[in-house]
Amino acid sequence: MKSLMLIGALLGFFIGAAFSLAQADAWPATIWHACAAAYLGCLMLRWWGHAWRKSLASSIEEKERAPQPAASKTINAIPKPART
């Protein structure tokens, strides 16, 4: 989870800085926008990671609760001769 938050923060920082530089903002405004975007990116990936983990756990639990198929008998098997 921490790695997702770190990735979100880095992506948000670079995206915020890029958009701010594209608008030709001053450096203090660029840093401010980049930090705000880093915070929002961190929160968004944290939320997404939590939702993903919850969905994965639900899927695993559903798979464990599913009825197991009955052991199938072998069809067209050659019978072994009886020992005498």
C-alpha positions in Angstrom: 0.0 0.0 0.0 2.8 2.4 0.8 4.4 1.8 -2.6 1.1 2.7 -4.3 1.0 5.9 -2.3 4.5 6.7 -3.2 3.9 6.1 -6.9 0.8 8.3 -6.7 2.7 11.1 -5.0 5.5 11.0 -7.6 3.1 10.9 -10.5 1.0 13.7 -9.1 4.0 15.8 -8.4 5.3 15.5 -12.0 1.9 16.0 -13.5 1.2 19.0 -11.3 4.6 20.5 -12.2 4.2 19.8 -15.9 0.8 21.5 -16.1 2.0 24.4 -14.0 5.1 24.9 -16.2 2.9 24.6 -19.3 0.9 27.6 -18.0 4.2 29.5 -17.4 3.5 30.0 -13.7 6.2 31.3 -11.3 8.3 28.8 -9.5 6.6 29.2 -6.1 3.2 28.6 -7.8 4.7 25.6 -9.7 6.0 24.0 -6.5 2.6 24.7 -4.8 0.6 23.1 -7.6 3.0 20.1 -7.8 2.7 19.5 -4.0 -1.1 19.7 -4.1 -1.2 17.3 -7.1 1.2 15.0 -5.2 -1.1 14.9 -2.2 -4.2 14.3 -4.4 -2.4 11.6 -6.4 -1.3 9.9 -3.2 -4.9 9.8 -1.9 -6.3 8.6 -5.2 -3.9 5.7 -5.5 -4.4 4.8 -1.8 -8.2 4.7 -2.4 -7.7 2.6 -5.6 -5.3 0.2 -3.9 -7.8 -0.3 -1.0 -10.6 -1.0 -3.5 -8.4 -3.4 -5.5 -7.3 -5.3 -2.4 -10.9 -5.5 -1.1 -12.1 -6.8 -4.5 -9.2 -9.3 -4.6 -10.0 -10.6 -1.1 -13.7 -10.9 -2.0 -12.8 -12.9 -5.2 -10.6 -15.3 -3.2 -13.3 -15.7 -0.6 -15.9 -16.4 -3.3 -13.7 -18.9 -4.9 -13.2 -20.8 -1.6 -16.9 -20.9 -0.9 -17.7 -22.3 -4.4 -18.8 -25.9 -4.3 -16.1 -28.3 -5.4 -16.9 -30.5 -8.4 -17.5 -34.1 -7.6 -14.6 -36.5 -8.4 -15.3 -37.7 -11.9 -15.1 -41.3 -12.8 -12.8 -42.3 -15.6 -14.8 -43.1 -18.7 -13.9 -45.9 -21.1 -11.3 -47.2 -18.7 -9.8 -50.6 -19.5 -10.7 -52.9 -16.6 -7.8 -54.7 -14.9 -7.9 -58.4 -15.1 -8.8 -60.2 -11.8 -6.0 -61.9 -10.1 -6.4 -65.6 -9.4 
